[in-house]
Amino acid sequence: MNTTTLYGPVSTMELKLIENSGWKAFPSRLPDLLIFYPILDEKCAIQIARGWHLSSSVLGFITRFEVDTNYLSHFKGQVFDGVVDRELWVPDEELEEFNRHIVGQIEVAQQIGTPFRGHAETWYP
């Protein structure tokens, strides 16, 4: 089976939920974030994580994972900062199926930022 390496910037709370899944699945999106956006380029994922996580004083992580390439073929690449096909858009209602096509485990490729003591993340209940 051919796989494609994807990257995902996540918060500390999201990472905890991924860990709780046995490093096999991404959590459902929040009501105001209805799209999961796996990214095809690690540098682009780092740029997003630095912009989102550091600007809000939240520790972020870049996850790396493999997905069945044949399954990914039905997702249309999106434009990010003027570059086509850098991220895929997975609607939340398709995330469970997407997770079933992850090959192996989700791993942490990089930590972005430093822990900020006294800050409680509230992204997920």
N, C-alpha and C positions, 0 to 999 in steps of 0.2 A: 504494500500500500504506500502510495506517495503521500507525504505530508507537507504542509506549509507552516513555517514558523510565524507566529503572530505574537504581538506584544500588547499588554494592557496596563495603562496607568491606573492604580487603585489606591484608595485610602487605607489607613490602618484598620478601620472597622470592616471594610470590604475584604481585606486580607485575612482577617480573623474568620469571616464567613467562608472564604475559600479553604482555609485550613480545616474548618469544621466539616467540610465536604470530603475530606481526605485528599485535598489538593486536586480534585477532579472536576469542580464546577464553579462557575461564576454565579454570584447571587442575582436575584431579580432586581431590576432597576427600581428606583424611587418613582413615585407618581409623576414628578416633573422631569424625569430623565427616562424616557420611554425607549431609548435606543442604547444598545451595547455596541461599542465601536472598537473592535479589535483592529490593531494597527500593524501594517506590513513592514514598517521600518522602525528599528529600535531608536534611532536618533530622533525621529518624529515623536515617538512615545515619550522620550525623555523631555523634549521640548514642551509637550502638553503637560506632563507631570510638574515640571518646574513652574509653568505658568499658573496652573490651577492650585496645586498643593502648597507651593511656597508662598504664593500671594495671600493665602488664607492661614498661614502659620500652621499648616497641617503636614505631618510627615506623610510622604507618599512612597509608593513602590512601583517598580516596573516589573510586571509579570511576563514570563515567556512561556509559550505553550505551543504544541503541535496540533494541527487539525487536519483531518482527511481532505486532501486537495480536491478530490472529486466533489465532495459535499460543498466546498466553498465556491464552486463554479457558478452557483445560482445567485450568489450575492454580488450586487453591483458595487464596484469601487466608487468611492466618493471623493470629492475634492477637498483638500485641507491646505490652507495657505497657498492656493494656486497650483498645487501639485495633485494630479489625478492619481487615483488608485493607491493612496497611502493608507486609507482606512476602509473598513467594511461597515455597513450599517446592519445590525441584527436587531429587529424589533423585539421588545421584551417578550411578546407572546411566542417567539421562536427560540428564545434563549435556552429553554430546557432541551430542545432538540439539538441545538448547537453544542451544548455541553456534552451530549451523548457522542459527538464526533470528535471530541478532544482525545488525542492519542497520548497515553502516558499521563504524567502529572503536570500540573501547573507549577512553575517554580519562580522564585524571586530572582530576577536578573540584576536588580539594582535598587538601592534605597535613595530617595531624593529628600534632601532636607535633614534636619536633626530633630530629635524629640523635643517638644515644647512642654515643659512641666506645667501642670495646672490647667491645661487645655483639654476639655472633654469633647470628643467628637460626637456629633449627633446625627450623622448621615443615616444611620440605620438604628432601629429600635433595639 
